Amino acid sequence: MPKYLIQGSYTAEGTKGVRKDGGSKRRQVAEALMKEAGARLEAFYFTFGDTDFVGVVDAPDNVSIAAMSLAVNSSAVTSLRTTPLLTPEEMDAAAKKQVTYRGPGQ
């Protein structure tokens, strides 16, 4: 299954919810959401700075991840950014695939 890096930030209201319920509860909610979307939460961590948490997710396809992202982002208390992750072998294949590109002004 493809892997995705999920980065999230809470609004002030979302942060209040984390303080009330705790971090383990948020991880449980994330695991249940992934399961419902047909995905699996591989890792979940809280962070400092602009990003409040990160997760690594195995998902069957982009549609499943997009459905999950729509559900979370529409809550108005959490904002997600999703990045597809490639394995080293996938990067090897990409490096071997020849495509032509001409940069601006070249």
KANORRA-V50900 format. One record per run of one state. SS is the DSSP state (helix for helix, strand for strand, loop for the rest). FROM is the first residue (numbers start at 1). LEN is the number of residues. If there is no record, write none. Layout:
# KANORRA-V50900
SS|FROM|LEN ; SS|FROM|LEN
This chain:
# KANORRA-V50900
loop|1|1 ; strand|2|9 ; loop|11|1 ; helix|12|10 ; loop|22|1 ; helix|23|14 ; loop|37|3 ; strand|40|7 ; loop|47|6 ; strand|53|7 ; loop|60|2 ; helix|62|12 ; loop|74|4 ; strand|78|8 ; loop|86|2 ; helix|88|9 ; loop|97|10
